[in-house]
């Protein structure tokens, strides 16, 4: 299979994201063609 590689671009967090993750510090929000990648400050915040 040969899937096209897309480069995520930084964007503003979607509305409500910070409220949905109240104990997490959002570091960046790159957006791909179909979805978001939410980068948090530390691995501990994911757990």
Backbone bond lengths (Angstrom), bond angles and torsions (degrees), N, CA, C in turn:
res aa  C-N    CA-C-N  psi(-1)  N-CA   C-N-CA  omega(-1)  CA-C   N-CA-C  phi
1 X - - - 1.435 - - 1.517 109.74 -
2 X 1.296 114.96 145.05 1.458 120.22 -179.58 1.530 108.30 -127.72
3 X 1.333 115.40 91.87 1.460 120.03 -179.44 1.522 109.71 -87.50
4 X 1.323 117.65 141.70 1.470 119.27 177.88 1.535 110.13 -69.34
5 X 1.308 115.76 138.86 1.465 121.23 178.37 1.524 108.48 -91.01
6 X 1.309 115.78 122.85 1.453 120.44 176.83 1.515 109.62 -106.25
7 X 1.297 117.01 146.99 1.461 121.67 178.94 1.517 108.85 -101.16
8 X 1.352 117.27 116.94 1.467 119.31 178.18 1.527 110.93 -64.63
9 X 1.323 115.54 145.47 1.464 121.05 178.04 1.524 108.78 -120.35
10 X 1.339 116.37 141.77 1.455 120.70 179.52 1.518 110.41 -63.03
11 X 1.315 115.04 140.80 1.459 121.47 -179.98 1.527 108.71 -144.93
12 X 1.309 116.62 171.99 1.456 120.99 174.98 1.529 108.78 -73.17
13 X 1.323 116.97 147.95 1.470 118.96 177.41 1.533 110.66 -61.50
14 X 1.327 117.18 145.02 1.459 119.78 177.27 1.532 110.58 -62.00
15 X 1.302 116.65 152.33 1.462 121.78 178.83 1.524 109.15 -58.77
16 X 1.314 116.00 130.24 1.456 121.85 177.50 1.515 114.95 91.99
17 X 1.330 117.96 -7.48 1.469 119.71 -177.76 1.524 111.60 -64.15
18 X 1.315 118.11 -47.52 1.463 121.09 -178.95 1.532 110.81 -61.47
19 X 1.318 117.20 -37.54 1.458 120.82 178.48 1.528 111.03 -69.59
20 X 1.330 117.72 -31.52 1.457 122.19 179.65 1.527 111.93 -75.03
21 X 1.335 116.27 -22.70 1.473 121.96 179.45 1.525 109.26 -122.90
22 X 1.330 117.97 66.49 1.465 120.64 -170.91 1.532 114.99 -65.58
23 X 1.331 118.20 -24.08 1.467 120.07 -177.32 1.522 112.08 -103.78
24 X 1.312 117.33 14.24 1.458 121.64 -178.03 1.528 110.28 -115.64
25 X 1.332 114.94 145.78 1.460 121.43 174.25 1.527 107.63 -100.81
26 X 1.322 116.35 112.52 1.460 120.95 -178.11 1.523 108.56 -78.43
27 X 1.322 115.49 119.68 1.464 121.41 -177.64 1.528 111.26 -87.94
28 X 1.324 116.93 -45.86 1.467 120.44 177.96 1.520 109.11 -157.83
29 X 1.332 114.95 160.62 1.463 121.44 -179.98 1.527 108.78 -135.98
30 X 1.336 117.04 85.30 1.459 118.59 172.85 1.528 109.81 -77.97
31 X 1.308 116.04 145.06 1.457 121.12 179.24 1.516 109.87 -119.49
32 X 1.323 115.18 129.09 1.458 121.26 174.57 1.513 109.37 -91.28
33 X 1.291 115.68 -166.84 1.459 120.00 -178.69 1.537 111.97 -66.56
34 X 1.336 116.38 -34.45 1.458 120.07 -174.28 1.528 114.93 -118.60
35 X 1.340 117.61 -12.63 1.458 117.73 -173.49 1.521 112.64 -155.76
36 X 1.323 115.21 177.79 1.455 122.89 178.55 1.521 109.57 -108.32
37 X 1.312 116.91 152.60 1.458 123.42 170.11 1.521 105.42 -119.30
38 X 1.320 116.94 117.83 1.460 121.01 -176.86 1.523 108.34 -98.99
39 X 1.332 116.71 115.71 1.469 121.54 177.95 1.524 108.07 -98.42
40 X 1.342 114.99 122.80 1.459 120.28 178.47 1.514 109.88 -99.02
41 X 1.323 116.38 167.86 1.454 122.75 -176.12 1.526 112.86 -65.01
42 X 1.346 117.64 -36.12 1.464 119.45 -177.77 1.534 110.89 -149.51
43 X 1.318 115.24 161.49 1.464 120.49 177.52 1.519 111.07 -65.84
44 X 1.311 117.29 -31.01 1.467 120.86 179.72 1.530 111.41 -61.33
45 X 1.315 117.59 -32.04 1.466 121.11 179.38 1.518 111.81 -69.48
46 X 1.304 117.52 -24.75 1.452 121.34 177.71 1.528 109.96 -74.79
47 X 1.302 115.36 -36.72 1.471 120.31 -179.10 1.487 109.02 -77.13
